Amino acid sequence: QADGVEIGSRCRLIGDRRGEVVWIGPPDFAKGWWVGIKLDEPSGKNDGTVKGKRYFTCDDKFGIFVKAEEIETGDFPPLGLTFDSDDEI
């Protein structure tokens, strides 16, 4: 299953892609439990729909499904949106 992964959690995938957990469960397209991620950048495979079934909603290419062991949850702000104290805002 997806122990320790909760909807609304920020996460990091292999390759440092980041996003938010928006769906957890056993999908119709594969066996086992999967995690639906809304990515921060358009590096995904879908819009939350797979084989005609909508699991969650996001823009095209911002959605991806992975196994829980393929992500790390924690304090992962969107890339490029962090500021140092010397940065101008």
N, C-alpha and C positions, 0 to 999 in steps of 0.2 A: 504494500500500500504506500501511502505518501506520508509516513511518520515525520512529524516535525515541520511539515509544509502546510501553511495556512493561506486561505484566500486573503488577498490584500497585502501579503508579504512582498517585499522587494527581493529580487533575486539576481544572481549572476550565473550565466551559462558558460560552457566551455568557449573559449575565444573572447571572453570578456563582454559578450552581449549581455545587456541588462534589461530588466523589465519588472512586471508585476504579475504575481500569481492571480489568475482570475477564474480558474475552473480546476476542479480536482474530481476524478472519478474514473470508472470503467467506461470507455467510449465504445461505440458500435464498430469502429474501424480496426480495433486491435484488442488483444487479450490483456488483462491486468489493469492496473491503475495508472493513469496518466495525469500530467499536470498541464493545463492550458496557460500559456504565458502571453501577455500583451507586451510586446517589446517596445523599447524606447525609440528604436530606429527601424526602418523598413528592411529588415534582414530576415524576415520570417517566410512562411510558406503559404499563409492563408489569412482570412479575415475572421477567424473563429468558426468557420464552416468547413466541414470535411465530408465529402461524398453526399452533399445535399442536406446534411444535418447541422444546424447551428448550435454550437456549444457555448459561445460567448460572442460579443460584438467588439470589433476593432476595425481600423482601416486595413485595406488590402496590404499584404506583406508584413503586417505588424503582429500577426498571430503565429504561434508555434505550439506544438504539443511535444512534451518530453517526458521521460521517466523521472521520478523524483530524485534518483541518485545522480542525475545529470545536471542538477542545479545546486547552488548554495544560496541559502536565504540569509538575509542580514541587512545591514545598513549600506545599501548600494545605490547612491544617488545617480540620477541619469548622467551619463558621460557628457562632459563639456558644459555642465551647469554648476560646477563648483567654483568658488571664488577664493583667492587668497586675500589677506588683509590689504595687500598693496594694489590689488586690481581696482580699476575704475568701474563703477557701476552706472 
